[in-house]
């Protein structure tokens, strides 16, 4: 069975509408896709993305007239690479569904197309946040080389949790994380973003401080920290730390420091007839997260 010319024209128009609608669908709860800058620079068709890191060594010194012992400086480079992985799914409409929609003058049900796009976004979100040793991709939360900070256990009952600590102790913990980035790098790296599990974010967002309780701890930190300019929640941080504890993470979230590599954004191919159904294959490509300067990031478990 095949569609007649009117039915085929109707179906093609519907797919154009589906593609526009699905591409514009916003899934704000997938935070990895909004927190990490997305790069499509590599382009479709590559199976590996390579990037270079350079390190300058050497020093200058005060010299005397006619000196010949000029210190030598040099630059050393290191090339790293990540694998690009294809992502695929599909959805379809039966000939009967297409004809019924065309006869009734109604649009086809869009939920299948939206679900297909959402499945791609969810997979990319997982790849952006969590490393996959089997497929060779890295994620933000457990990226190799990120500095680990040990928080002081001076909350109620010698606890590290922020629920057991005072506002001053929480501010100190955040400063300890900032120092763990700035001191080893001699302030060449300065973190600007703090990510927290939802419960800990809500705690500081609602905990009132000051004699009159005129502001929240969250507002106080943002107003008084010379470095942290953004504090946000990330649900995947819950129970992600050692021993199932909650993790906090700070870093520099710009495309000079971190990118989510998506060489091929979501695309839909031409409908393929299989029996009495038209199936629409969907495809994208992702290589996970690249952190170009791991020392610009730090995490602490137990909050």
C-alpha positions as CSV (number, residue, x, y, z in Angstrom):
1,X,0.0,0.0,0.0
2,X,1.2,3.5,-0.8
3,X,-0.1,6.9,0.0
4,X,-1.8,8.8,-2.8
5,X,-0.5,12.2,-3.9
6,X,-2.7,14.2,-1.5
7,X,-1.9,11.9,1.5
8,X,1.8,12.0,0.7
9,X,1.8,15.8,0.5
10,X,0.0,15.9,3.8
11,X,2.5,13.6,5.5
12,X,5.5,15.5,4.2
13,X,4.0,18.8,5.5
14,X,3.4,17.1,8.9
15,X,7.0,15.9,9.1
16,X,8.3,19.4,8.4
17,X,6.1,20.6,11.3
18,X,7.3,17.8,13.5
19,X,10.9,18.7,12.8
20,X,10.4,22.3,13.7
21,X,8.4,21.6,16.8
22,X,10.8,18.9,18.1
23,X,13.9,21.0,17.5
24,X,12.5,23.8,19.5
25,X,11.4,21.6,22.4
26,X,13.2,22.9,25.6
27,X,14.0,20.4,28.3
28,X,15.3,22.6,31.1
29,X,15.7,19.8,33.6
30,X,18.5,18.3,31.6
31,X,21.1,20.6,33.3
32,X,24.2,19.2,31.7
33,X,23.0,20.5,28.3
34,X,22.6,24.0,29.7
35,X,25.5,24.2,32.2
36,X,28.3,23.0,29.8
37,X,29.0,25.0,26.7
38,X,28.2,22.9,23.6
39,X,30.6,22.6,20.7
40,X,29.7,21.4,17.2
41,X,33.0,22.4,15.8
42,X,34.2,18.9,14.8
43,X,31.3,18.4,12.4
44,X,29.5,15.2,11.5
45,X,31.4,12.1,10.2
46,X,34.4,12.2,12.5
47,X,35.0,9.2,14.8
48,X,37.5,10.9,17.1
49,X,38.2,14.4,18.4
50,X,41.8,15.4,19.2
51,X,42.8,18.4,21.1
52,X,46.2,19.8,22.2
53,X,47.4,21.1,25.5
54,X,50.5,23.2,25.7
55,X,52.7,24.1,28.7
56,X,55.4,26.7,28.8
57,X,58.5,26.1,30.9
58,X,61.5,28.2,31.8
59,X,62.2,31.6,33.4
60,X,63.8,34.9,32.9
61,X,66.4,36.6,35.1
62,X,68.3,39.8,35.5
63,X,71.4,39.9,33.4
64,X,74.6,41.9,33.3
65,X,76.1,43.8,30.3
66,X,77.6,41.5,27.7
67,X,75.8,38.5,29.3
68,X,75.6,35.3,27.3
69,X,73.8,33.0,29.7
70,X,70.3,33.8,28.7
71,X,67.9,31.3,30.3
72,X,66.1,29.1,27.7
73,X,62.3,28.8,27.6
74,X,60.3,26.3,25.6
75,X,56.8,25.0,25.0
76,X,55.7,21.4,25.3
77,X,52.6,20.0,23.8
78,X,50.4,17.0,24.5
79,X,47.7,15.6,22.3
80,X,44.6,13.9,23.7
81,X,41.6,12.5,22.0
82,X,38.0,11.3,22.7
83,X,35.8,8.9,20.8
84,X,32.7,10.1,19.0
85,X,29.6,7.9,19.6
86,X,26.5,7.7,17.5
87,X,23.1,7.9,19.1
88,X,20.0,6.6,17.4
89,X,16.3,5.8,17.8
90,X,13.2,6.1,15.6
91,X,9.4,6.6,15.6
92,X,6.7,5.9,13.1
93,X,3.1,6.3,11.9
94,X,0.9,3.7,10.3
95,X,-0.7,4.4,6.9
96,X,-4.1,4.2,8.7
97,X,-3.1,6.9,11.2
98,X,-1.8,9.2,8.4
99,X,-5.0,8.8,6.4
100,X,-7.2,9.3,9.4
101,X,-5.4,12.5,10.3
102,X,-5.5,13.7,6.7
103,X,-9.3,13.0,6.4
104,X,-10.0,14.7,9.7
105,X,-7.9,17.7,8.9
106,X,-5.9,17.2,12.1
107,X,-2.2,17.1,12.8
108,X,-0.5,13.8,13.5
109,X,0.2,13.1,17.1
110,X,3.5,14.9,17.9
111,X,4.3,13.0,21.1
112,X,6.3,10.3,19.4
113,X,8.6,12.7,17.7
114,X,9.0,14.7,20.9
115,X,9.8,11.4,22.8
116,X,12.4,10.5,20.2
117,X,14.2,13.9,20.6
118,X,14.0,13.7,24.3
119,X,15.6,10.3,24.3
120,X,18.6,11.8,22.5
121,X,18.8,14.7,24.8
122,X,18.7,12.5,27.9
123,X,21.5,10.3,26.5
124,X,23.7,13.4,25.8
125,X,22.9,14.7,29.2
126,X,24.2,11.5,30.8
127,X,27.3,11.6,28.6
128,X,27.9,15.2,29.6
129,X,27.9,14.4,33.3
130,X,29.1,10.9,33.9
131,X,32.1,9.1,32.4
132,X,31.6,5.8,30.5
133,X,34.7,3.6,30.6
134,X,33.1,1.1,28.1
135,X,32.6,3.7,25.4
136,X,35.6,5.8,26.3
137,X,33.8,9.1,27.0
138,X,34.2,11.4,30.0
139,X,31.7,13.4,32.1
140,X,31.9,16.5,34.3
141,X,31.2,14.9,37.7
142,X,34.0,12.3,37.6
143,X,36.4,13.8,35.1
144,X,40.0,12.6,35.6
145,X,42.4,15.1,37.1
146,X,39.8,17.2,39.0
147,X,41.0,18.2,42.5
148,X,39.4,16.6,45.5
149,X,38.8,18.7,48.6
150,X,38.4,17.2,52.0
151,X,35.9,19.2,54.1
152,X,36.3,19.7,57.8
153,X,34.1,17.4,59.9
154,X,33.1,20.1,62.5
155,X,29.3,20.1,62.1
156,X,27.0,18.7,64.7
157,X,28.2,15.2,65.8
158,X,31.5,15.8,63.8
159,X,29.6,15.7,60.5
160,X,30.6,17.2,57.2
161,X,27.0,17.8,56.1
162,X,25.9,21.4,55.5
163,X,22.6,20.7,57.3
164,X,24.6,20.2,60.5
165,X,26.8,23.3,59.9
166,X,26.4,27.0,60.6
167,X,26.4,29.6,57.8
168,X,29.9,30.6,58.6
169,X,31.1,27.0,58.3
170,X,29.4,26.6,54.9
171,X,31.0,29.8,53.7
172,X,34.4,28.5,54.9
173,X,33.8,25.1,53.1
174,X,33.2,27.0,49.8
175,X,36.3,29.1,50.3
176,X,38.3,25.9,50.9
177,X,37.1,24.7,47.5
178,X,38.0,28.0,45.9
179,X,41.5,27.9,47.4
180,X,42.0,24.3,46.2
181,X,41.8,25.7,42.7
182,X,43.5,29.0,43.1
183,X,46.5,28.1,45.2
184,X,48.0,25.3,43.2
185,X,47.6,27.3,40.0
186,X,48.8,30.6,41.5
187,X,45.4,32.1,40.7
188,X,45.8,31.4,37.0
189,X,42.6,29.5,37.4
190,X,39.7,31.1,39.2
191,X,36.4,29.2,39.6
192,X,33.2,31.2,39.0
193,X,30.4,28.6,39.4
194,X,29.3,26.4,42.3
195,X,27.0,23.4,41.7
196,X,25.1,21.7,44.5
197,X,22.6,18.9,45.0
198,X,19.0,20.1,45.1
199,X,18.6,19.7,48.9
200,X,21.8,21.6,49.7
201,X,20.9,24.3,47.2
202,X,17.5,24.8,48.7
203,X,19.0,24.9,52.2
204,X,21.3,27.9,51.4
205,X,18.6,29.5,49.2
206,X,16.1,29.6,52.2
207,X,18.4,29.8,55.2
208,X,18.1,33.3,56.6
209,X,21.1,35.0,58.1
210,X,21.8,38.3,59.9
211,X,20.2,39.6,63.1
212,X,17.0,40.5,61.2
213,X,17.3,37.6,58.8
214,X,17.3,40.2,56.0
215,X,18.9,38.0,53.4
216,X,19.5,34.3,52.5
217,X,22.9,32.6,52.7
218,X,22.7,32.1,48.9
219,X,22.4,35.8,48.3
220,X,25.1,36.6,50.9
221,X,27.6,34.3,49.1
222,X,26.9,35.8,45.7
223,X,27.1,39.3,47.0
224,X,30.3,38.9,49.0
225,X,32.4,36.3,47.2
226,X,34.9,37.9,44.8
227,X,34.9,34.8,42.7
228,X,31.7,32.8,42.7
229,X,29.2,34.5,40.4
230,X,26.7,31.6,39.9
231,X,25.3,29.0,42.2
232,X,23.0,26.3,40.7
233,X,21.5,23.0,41.5
234,X,22.4,19.7,39.7
235,X,20.3,16.7,40.8
236,X,22.9,14.2,39.6
237,X,25.3,15.4,42.4
238,X,23.0,13.7,45.0
239,X,24.7,10.5,46.3
240,X,27.4,10.8,43.6
241,X,30.3,11.2,46.1
242,X,32.4,8.5,47.8
243,X,30.2,6.1,49.8
244,X,27.0,7.5,48.4
245,X,27.5,10.9,49.9
246,X,26.5,14.2,48.3
247,X,29.0,16.1,46.2
248,X,29.6,19.8,45.6
249,X,31.6,21.0,42.5
250,X,33.1,24.3,41.5
251,X,34.8,25.3,38.3
252,X,35.1,27.7,35.4
253,X,32.3,27.1,33.0
254,X,33.3,28.8,29.7
255,X,34.2,27.2,26.4
256,X,37.9,27.9,27.1
257,X,37.8,25.5,30.0
258,X,35.1,22.9,29.2
259,X,32.9,21.8,26.3
260,X,30.3,19.2,25.6
261,X,31.2,17.8,22.1
262,X,28.2,17.2,19.9
263,X,29.6,16.9,16.3
264,X,26.2,16.0,14.9
265,X,23.1,17.6,16.6
266,X,19.8,15.7,16.4
267,X,18.6,15.0,12.9
268,X,15.7,13.1,11.3
269,X,16.1,11.1,8.1
270,X,13.5,10.6,5.3
271,X,10.6,8.3,6.2
272,X,11.1,4.7,5.4
273,X,8.1,2.5,4.5
274,X,8.1,-0.9,6.3
275,X,4.9,-2.8,5.6
276,X,2.0,-0.5,6.5
277,X,4.1,1.9,8.5
278,X,6.4,4.8,7.8
279,X,9.4,4.8,10.2
280,X,11.5,7.9,10.8
281,X,15.1,7.2,11.9
282,X,16.7,9.7,14.2
283,X,20.4,10.2,14.7
284,X,23.0,12.4,16.6
285,X,26.6,12.1,17.7
286,X,28.3,12.9,21.0
287,X,31.8,12.6,22.4
288,X,31.0,13.5,26.0
289,X,32.7,16.3,28.0
290,X,36.2,17.7,27.5
291,X,37.8,19.7,30.3
292,X,40.8,21.4,28.9
293,X,42.1,22.6,32.3
294,X,41.1,20.0,35.0
295,X,42.9,22.1,37.7
296,X,40.2,24.8,37.2
297,X,37.7,22.4,38.8
298,X,37.3,20.9,42.3
299,X,34.8,18.8,44.2
300,X,34.1,18.0,47.8
301,X,32.1,15.0,49.1
302,X,30.0,14.7,52.2
303,X,28.0,18.0,52.1
